[in-house]
Amino acid sequence: MHSAWRLLPDVQIGIAHLPSRESLSRVTDLLRRVSTTNIGVSPIFNDLADTATSLRYARVALDAPAQRDGNVCVFDDSVLGIAAVSAPEVTRKLSEITLGPFNLLPSDERLSLCETFQAWLDHDGSIAETASALFCHPNTVRNRLRRTEEHTGRSLSAPRELAELCLAFEIVKGRSVSGNGNRSPRLDS
C-alpha cells in the first residue's frame, strides 16, 4: 500500500493506493484502532480525476454519525448516515415532518425513546437482544417502541414508515454529532 497525506488548517487528507478491495477493510480497521478523531472514508475510485469528488464524499462521511464500532465512517457503509447529512436544510425539514409531535415530548422521554429505537435497530429488531443491551425488561422495549409509533404516527411494521423513521432519527443523530450540543435529540431551533 502507498499513501500520501496533506495537512490543511481544518483537516488532514490522505489518499491511499490499495492493491485490492479487501485492503480497504484492513485500512479502516487500522484507522479505527489508532485514530483519536473522526475520520471519513470515500468510496474506492480508480481514476485520479475522481480525487476531488472522492474527497467531497469523504468530507460528507466525516459529518455523518459515526458507526457503532468506532469513529470511522466509510461512505459506502453508512447509507442512512450519509443521506442524513447530505442536504441539511432538506433533511432537517424531512425529519421535522416525520417526527412531528415526538419533538414535543419531555427531553428525558425523547432521549429514552431514541436510544431504544436505535438499540432495536442495532439488534436487528430483536426485542430480547435490545432489552439485554438496555438492561431492561422486553416489555419495556415493546412499550417504548409502541410510544415511538404513537408519537410519530408511523408504524414499525410498515417498511416505508420504518425507513422514514430510520432516516429521521439518523438526521437527529447527525445534528447532535455535528455540534448542536444538546444530548436530547430535538429538531427545533
Order of alpha helices (4+ residues) and beta strands (2+ residues): beta-beta-alpha-beta-alpha-beta-alpha-alpha-alpha-alpha-alpha-alpha
